[in-house]
Amino acid sequence: MPTTRPRHLVTESDELGQALDHAARRWPDLSRGQLVARLAVEGGRRLAVDEGVEAERRRRLLEVAGGHLAGVGDSSRLRTQRDAEWPE
């Protein structure tokens, strides 16, 4: 079928074959080629969710760490110390 979209060739390895076998049980009406596309889309969705979960985990860690490190990076204290050690 003519298309202007990129095409991708995939060789069915043992691992991919097993994934396609599992996918065929879930989507029995799809051809193996359609299953490759479906698995790619489903995998992309999962990665997007995982990225969101990881970003949230990092945000929470920063919130917790921020409370423990309060005042460590106090710029006014550092400025005062700098001015005392290096007067103009």
N, CA, C and O atoms as a GROMACS GRO file, in nm:
protein
  352
    1MET      N    1   0.084  -0.118   0.000
    1MET     CA    2   0.000   0.000   0.000
    1MET      C    3   0.089   0.124   0.000
    1MET      O    4   0.178   0.135   0.085
    2PRO      N    5   0.068   0.217  -0.092
    2PRO     CA    6   0.151   0.338  -0.099
    2PRO      C    7   0.134   0.425   0.026
    2PRO      O    8   0.024   0.438   0.080
    3THR      N    9   0.245   0.483   0.069
    3THR     CA   10   0.241   0.571   0.185
    3THR      C   11   0.360   0.666   0.179
    3THR      O   12   0.463   0.635   0.119
    4THR      N   13   0.345   0.780   0.242
    4THR     CA   14   0.456   0.874   0.255
    4THR      C   15   0.523   0.858   0.391
    4THR      O   16   0.623   0.923   0.420
    5ARG      N   17   0.468   0.772   0.474
    5ARG     CA   18   0.519   0.750   0.609
    5ARG      C   19   0.640   0.656   0.605
    5ARG      O   20   0.650   0.574   0.514
    6PRO      N   21   0.730   0.667   0.702
    6PRO     CA   22   0.845   0.575   0.707
    6PRO      C   23   0.798   0.432   0.733
    6PRO      O   24   0.699   0.408   0.802
    7ARG      N   25   0.870   0.338   0.676
    7ARG     CA   26   0.843   0.196   0.700
    7ARG      C   27   0.959   0.139   0.780
    7ARG      O   28   1.072   0.188   0.772
    8HIS      N   29   0.931   0.035   0.858
    8HIS     CA   30   1.032  -0.028   0.941
    8HIS      C   31   1.030  -0.178   0.917
    8HIS      O   32   0.925  -0.241   0.924
    9LEU      N   33   1.146  -0.234   0.890
    9LEU     CA   34   1.157  -0.378   0.872
    9LEU      C   35   1.202  -0.440   1.003
    9LEU      O   36   1.293  -0.390   1.069
   10VAL      N   37   1.137  -0.549   1.041
   10VAL     CA   38   1.170  -0.616   1.166
   10VAL      C   39   1.188  -0.764   1.139
   10VAL      O   40   1.104  -0.827   1.075
   11THR      N   41   1.298  -0.820   1.186
   11THR     CA   42   1.321  -0.964   1.176
   11THR      C   43   1.271  -1.027   1.304
   11THR      O   44   1.302  -0.980   1.414
   12GLU      N   45   1.194  -1.133   1.292
   12GLU     CA   46   1.135  -1.197   1.409
   12GLU      C   47   1.238  -1.284   1.478
   12GLU      O   48   1.271  -1.393   1.432
   13SER      N   49   1.289  -1.235   1.590
   13SER     CA   50   1.380  -1.312   1.675
   13SER      C   51   1.297  -1.404   1.763
   13SER      O   52   1.174  -1.397   1.763
   14ASP      N   53   1.364  -1.491   1.838
   14ASP     CA   54   1.291  -1.579   1.930
   14ASP      C   55   1.212  -1.496   2.032
   14ASP      O   56   1.096  -1.526   2.061
   15GLU      N   57   1.277  -1.392   2.084
   15GLU     CA   58   1.212  -1.307   2.185
   15GLU      C   59   1.092  -1.234   2.127
   15GLU      O   60   0.987  -1.227   2.190
   16LEU      N   61   1.107  -1.178   2.007
   16LEU     CA   62   0.995  -1.110   1.943
   16LEU      C   63   0.885  -1.210   1.910
   16LEU      O   64   0.767  -1.178   1.925
   17GLY      N   65   0.921  -1.329   1.866
   17GLY     CA   66   0.822  -1.431   1.836
   17GLY      C   67   0.738  -1.466   1.958
   17GLY      O   68   0.616  -1.482   1.947
   18GLN      N   69   0.802  -1.476   2.074
   18GLN     CA   70   0.728  -1.504   2.198
   18GLN      C   71   0.634  -1.388   2.231
   18GLN      O   72   0.520  -1.410   2.272
   19ALA      N   73   0.683  -1.265   2.214
   19ALA     CA   74   0.598  -1.149   2.240
   19ALA      C   75   0.478  -1.148   2.146
   19ALA      O   76   0.367  -1.116   2.188
   20LEU      N   77   0.501  -1.183   2.020
   20LEU     CA   78   0.391  -1.188   1.924
   20LEU      C   79   0.292  -1.299   1.958
   20LEU      O   80   0.172  -1.282   1.941
   21ASP      N   81   0.343  -1.412   2.005
   21ASP     CA   82   0.254  -1.521   2.047
   21ASP      C   83   0.163  -1.476   2.161
   21ASP      O   84   0.044  -1.504   2.162
   22HIS      N   85   0.221  -1.406   2.258
   22HIS     CA   86   0.140  -1.353   2.370
   22HIS      C   87   0.038  -1.251   2.319
   22HIS      O   88  -0.078  -1.253   2.359
   23ALA      N   89   0.084  -1.163   2.231
   23ALA     CA   90  -0.006  -1.061   2.176
   23ALA      C   91  -0.118  -1.124   2.096
   23ALA      O   92  -0.231  -1.074   2.098
   24ALA      N   93  -0.090  -1.233   2.025
   24ALA     CA   94  -0.192  -1.300   1.944
   24ALA      C   95  -0.303  -1.357   2.031
   24ALA      O   96  -0.418  -1.366   1.988
   25ARG      N   97  -0.269  -1.396   2.152
   25ARG     CA   98  -0.374  -1.446   2.243
   25ARG      C   99  -0.464  -1.330   2.288
   25ARG      O  100  -0.584  -1.349   2.311
   26ARG      N  101  -0.406  -1.214   2.301
   26ARG     CA  102  -0.486  -1.097   2.343
   26ARG      C  103  -0.564  -1.038   2.227
   26ARG      O  104  -0.679  -0.997   2.244
   27TRP      N  105  -0.503  -1.033   2.108
   27TRP     CA  106  -0.566  -0.975   1.990
   27TRP      C  107  -0.566  -1.079   1.877
   27TRP      O  108  -0.489  -1.066   1.782
   28PRO      N  109  -0.649  -1.181   1.887
   28PRO     CA  110  -0.643  -1.294   1.793
   28PRO      C  111  -0.679  -1.259   1.649
   28PRO      O  112  -0.643  -1.334   1.558
   29ASP      N  113  -0.747  -1.150   1.625
   29ASP     CA  114  -0.788  -1.114   1.489
   29ASP      C  115  -0.681  -1.038   1.411
   29ASP      O  116  -0.700  -1.010   1.293
   30LEU      N  117  -0.569  -1.004   1.475
   30LEU     CA  118  -0.465  -0.926   1.408
   30LEU      C  119  -0.358  -1.017   1.347
   30LEU      O  120  -0.327  -1.123   1.402
   31SER      N  121  -0.304  -0.974   1.234
   31SER     CA  122  -0.192  -1.046   1.172
   31SER      C  123  -0.066  -1.021   1.254
   31SER      O  124  -0.064  -0.932   1.340
   32ARG      N  125   0.038  -1.098   1.229
   32ARG     CA  126   0.162  -1.078   1.304
   32ARG      C  127   0.221  -0.940   1.276
   32ARG      O  128   0.277  -0.878   1.366
   33GLY      N  129   0.209  -0.891   1.154
   33GLY     CA  130   0.255  -0.756   1.123
   33GLY      C  131   0.178  -0.651   1.201
   33GLY      O  132   0.236  -0.555   1.251
   34GLN      N  133   0.047  -0.669   1.211
   34GLN     CA  134  -0.036  -0.576   1.288
   34GLN      C  135  -0.002  -0.586   1.437
   34GLN      O  136  -0.008  -0.487   1.510
   35LEU      N  137   0.032  -0.707   1.481
   35LEU     CA  138   0.069  -0.725   1.622
   35LEU      C  139   0.199  -0.652   1.654
   35LEU      O  140   0.214  -0.597   1.764
   36VAL      N  141   0.293  -0.650   1.560
   36VAL     CA  142   0.417  -0.575   1.582
   36VAL      C  143   0.384  -0.428   1.605
   36VAL      O  144   0.435  -0.367   1.699
   37ALA      N  145   0.299  -0.373   1.521
   37ALA     CA  146   0.260  -0.232   1.536
   37ALA      C  147   0.187  -0.210   1.668
   37ALA      O  148   0.211  -0.111   1.737
   38ARG      N  149   0.098  -0.301   1.703
   38ARG     CA  150   0.020  -0.288   1.826
   38ARG      C  151   0.112  -0.293   1.948
   38ARG      O  152   0.097  -0.214   2.042
   39LEU      N  153   0.207  -0.387   1.946
   39LEU     CA  154   0.301  -0.396   2.057
   39LEU      C  155   0.386  -0.270   2.069
   39LEU      O  156   0.416  -0.225   2.180
   40ALA      N  157   0.425  -0.213   1.956
   40ALA     CA  158   0.504  -0.089   1.959
   40ALA      C  159   0.424   0.024   2.022
   40ALA      O  160   0.477   0.100   2.104
   41VAL      N  161   0.298   0.037   1.984
   41VAL     CA  162   0.213   0.143   2.039
   41VAL      C  163   0.190   0.120   2.189
   41VAL      O  164   0.203   0.213   2.269
   42GLU      N  165   0.157  -0.004   2.226
   42GLU     CA  166   0.134  -0.034   2.368
   42GLU      C  167   0.261  -0.012   2.449
   42GLU      O  168   0.256   0.040   2.561
   43GLY      N  169   0.376  -0.051   2.393
   43GLY     CA  170   0.503  -0.029   2.462
   43GLY      C  171   0.532   0.119   2.478
   43GLY      O  172   0.582   0.162   2.582
   44GLY      N  173   0.502   0.198   2.376
   44GLY     CA  174   0.521   0.343   2.385
   44GLY      C  175   0.434   0.405   2.493
   44GLY      O  176   0.478   0.494   2.566
   45ARG      N  177   0.312   0.358   2.502
   45ARG     CA  178   0.222   0.409   2.609
   45ARG      C  179   0.277   0.374   2.746
   45ARG      O  180   0.275   0.457   2.838
   46ARG      N  181   0.327   0.253   2.760
   46ARG     CA  182   0.381   0.209   2.889
   46ARG      C  183   0.504   0.292   2.926
   46ARG      O  184   0.520   0.332   3.042
   47LEU      N  185   0.589   0.319   2.828
   47LEU     CA  186   0.707   0.401   2.854
   47LEU      C  187   0.668   0.542   2.898
   47LEU      O  188   0.731   0.599   2.987
   48ALA      N  189   0.565   0.597   2.836
   48ALA     CA  190   0.519   0.731   2.873
   48ALA      C  191   0.469   0.733   3.017
   48ALA      O  192   0.497   0.826   3.093
   49VAL      N  193   0.395   0.629   3.055
   49VAL     CA  194   0.346   0.618   3.193
   49VAL      C  195   0.464   0.605   3.288
   49VAL      O  196   0.470   0.672   3.391
   50ASP      N  197   0.559   0.517   3.254
   50ASP     CA  198   0.676   0.497   3.339
   50ASP      C  199   0.755   0.626   3.355
   50ASP      O  200   0.804   0.655   3.465
   51GLU      N  201   0.769   0.704   3.248
   51GLU     CA  202   0.840   0.832   3.257
   51GLU      C  203   0.769   0.927   3.352
   51GLU      O  204   0.834   0.997   3.430
   52GLY      N  205   0.637   0.929   3.346
   52GLY     CA  206   0.560   1.014   3.436
   52GLY      C  207   0.575   0.972   3.581
   52GLY      O  208   0.588   1.056   3.670
   53VAL      N  209   0.573   0.841   3.604
   53VAL     CA  210   0.591   0.788   3.740
   53VAL      C  211   0.730   0.823   3.791
   53VAL      O  212   0.746   0.863   3.906
   54GLU      N  213   0.831   0.807   3.706
   54GLU     CA  214   0.969   0.838   3.746
   54GLU      C  215   0.986   0.987   3.774
   54GLU      O  216   1.055   1.024   3.869
   55ALA      N  217   0.926   1.072   3.694
   55ALA     CA  218   0.934   1.216   3.717
   55ALA      C  219   0.869   1.253   3.850
   55ALA      O  220   0.922   1.337   3.923
   56GLU      N  221   0.757   1.192   3.881
   56GLU     CA  222   0.690   1.218   4.008
   56GLU      C  223   0.775   1.169   4.125
   56GLU      O  224   0.783   1.237   4.228
   57ARG      N  225   0.838   1.054   4.110
   57ARG     CA  226   0.924   1.000   4.216
   57ARG      C  227   1.040   1.097   4.242
   57ARG      O  228   1.073   1.125   4.357
   58ARG      N  229   1.101   1.147   4.135
   58ARG     CA  230   1.212   1.242   4.150
   58ARG      C  231   1.165   1.371   4.216
   58ARG      O  232   1.235   1.427   4.301
   59ARG      N  233   1.047   1.419   4.177
   59ARG     CA  234   0.994   1.543   4.236
   59ARG      C  235   0.975   1.526   4.386
   59ARG      O  236   1.010   1.614   4.464
   60ARG      N  237   0.920   1.410   4.426
   60ARG     CA  238   0.899   1.385   4.570
   60ARG      C  239   1.031   1.374   4.644
   60ARG      O  240   1.043   1.424   4.756
   61LEU      N  241   1.130   1.310   4.583
   61LEU     CA  242   1.262   1.301   4.646
   61LEU      C  243   1.323   1.440   4.666
   61LEU      O  244   1.384   1.467   4.769
   62LEU      N  245   1.306   1.526   4.567
   62LEU     CA  246   1.359   1.662   4.579
   62LEU      C  247   1.287   1.739   4.690
   62LEU      O  248   1.350   1.817   4.761
   63GLU      N  249   1.157   1.717   4.704
   63GLU     CA  250   1.083   1.783   4.812
   63GLU      C  251   1.136   1.739   4.948
   63GLU      O  252   1.158   1.820   5.037
   64VAL      N  253   1.155   1.608   4.963
   64VAL     CA  254   1.206   1.554   5.089
   64VAL      C  255   1.347   1.605   5.115
   64VAL      O  256   1.378   1.650   5.225
   65ALA      N  257   1.432   1.596   5.013
   65ALA     CA  258   1.571   1.641   5.028
   65ALA      C  259   1.577   1.791   5.056
   65ALA      O  260   1.662   1.836   5.133
   66GLY      N  261   1.489   1.866   4.995
   66GLY     CA  262   1.486   2.011   5.016
   66GLY      C  263   1.463   2.046   5.161
   66GLY      O  264   1.521   2.141   5.213
   67GLY      N  265   1.378   1.970   5.228
   67GLY     CA  266   1.353   1.994   5.369
   67GLY      C  267   1.474   1.963   5.456
   67GLY      O  268   1.499   2.031   5.555
   68HIS      N  269   1.548   1.860   5.418
   68HIS     CA  270   1.666   1.822   5.495
   68HIS      C  271   1.785   1.914   5.469
   68HIS      O  272   1.874   1.927   5.553
   69LEU      N  273   1.785   1.978   5.355
   69LEU     CA  274   1.899   2.062   5.318
   69LEU      C  275   1.868   2.212   5.327
   69LEU      O  276   1.941   2.294   5.272
   70ALA      N  277   1.761   2.245   5.395
   70ALA     CA  278   1.722   2.386   5.406
   70ALA      C  279   1.836   2.467   5.467
   70ALA      O  280   1.893   2.427   5.569
   71GLY      N  281   1.870   2.577   5.406
   71GLY     CA  282   1.974   2.665   5.456
   71GLY      C  283   2.114   2.632   5.408
   71GLY      O  284   2.205   2.714   5.422
   72VAL      N  285   2.132   2.514   5.351
   72VAL     CA  286   2.265   2.476   5.304
   72VAL      C  287   2.311   2.568   5.193
   72VAL      O  288   2.428   2.606   5.187
   73GLY      N  289   2.220   2.604   5.106
   73GLY     CA  290   2.256   2.690   4.994
   73GLY      C  291   2.208   2.833   5.012
   73GLY      O  292   2.175   2.899   4.914
   74ASP      N  293   2.204   2.882   5.135
   74ASP     CA  294   2.155   3.017   5.162
   74ASP      C  295   2.248   3.119   5.098
   74ASP      O  296   2.361   3.139   5.143
   75SER      N  297   2.200   3.182   4.993
   75SER     CA  298   2.286   3.273   4.915
   75SER      C  299   2.326   3.397   4.994
   75SER      O  300   2.436   3.448   4.973
   76SER      N  301   2.242   3.446   5.084
   76SER     CA  302   2.279   3.567   5.159
   76SER      C  303   2.394   3.537   5.255
   76SER      O  304   2.482   3.620   5.273
   77ARG      N  305   2.394   3.420   5.315
   77ARG     CA  306   2.502   3.381   5.405
   77ARG      C  307   2.632   3.367   5.326
   77ARG      O  308   2.738   3.412   5.371
   78LEU      N  309   2.624   3.307   5.208
   78LEU     CA  310   2.742   3.292   5.124
   78LEU      C  311   2.794   3.427   5.076
   78LEU      O  312   2.915   3.449   5.071
   79ARG      N  313   2.704   3.516   5.041
   79ARG     CA  314   2.743   3.649   4.996
   79ARG      C  315   2.816   3.724   5.109
   79ARG      O  316   2.917   3.789   5.085
   80THR      N  317   2.764   3.715   5.230
   80THR     CA  318   2.825   3.781   5.346
   80THR      C  319   2.965   3.726   5.370
   80THR      O  320   3.059   3.801   5.395
   81GLN      N  321   2.978   3.594   5.363
   81GLN     CA  322   3.108   3.531   5.383
   81GLN      C  323   3.206   3.573   5.274
   81GLN      O  324   3.322   3.603   5.302
   82ARG      N  325   3.161   3.576   5.150
   82ARG     CA  326   3.246   3.617   5.038
   82ARG      C  327   3.294   3.761   5.057
   82ARG      O  328   3.412   3.791   5.039
   83ASP      N  329   3.201   3.849   5.094
   83ASP     CA  330   3.236   3.990   5.110
   83ASP      C  331   3.335   4.009   5.224
   83ASP      O  332   3.422   4.097   5.217
   84ALA      N  333   3.324   3.927   5.330
   84ALA     CA  334   3.417   3.939   5.442
   84ALA      C  335   3.556   3.889   5.403
   84ALA      O  336   3.656   3.945   5.448
   85GLU      N  337   3.563   3.786   5.321
   85GLU     CA  338   3.692   3.728   5.284
   85GLU      C  339   3.757   3.801   5.167
   85GLU      O  340   3.880   3.800   5.156
   86TRP      N  341   3.677   3.863   5.080
   86TRP     CA  342   3.731   3.932   4.962
   86TRP      C  343   3.674   4.074   4.953
   86TRP      O  344   3.592   4.103   4.866
   87PRO      N  345   3.718   4.159   5.041
   87PRO     CA  346   3.666   4.297   5.033
   87PRO      C  347   3.717   4.365   4.906
   87PRO      O  348   3.824   4.331   4.855
   88GLU      N  349   3.641   4.458   4.856
   88GLU     CA  350   3.679   4.528   4.732
   88GLU      C  351   3.787   4.628   4.755
   88GLU      O  352   3.830   4.695   4.661
   0.00000   0.00000   0.00000
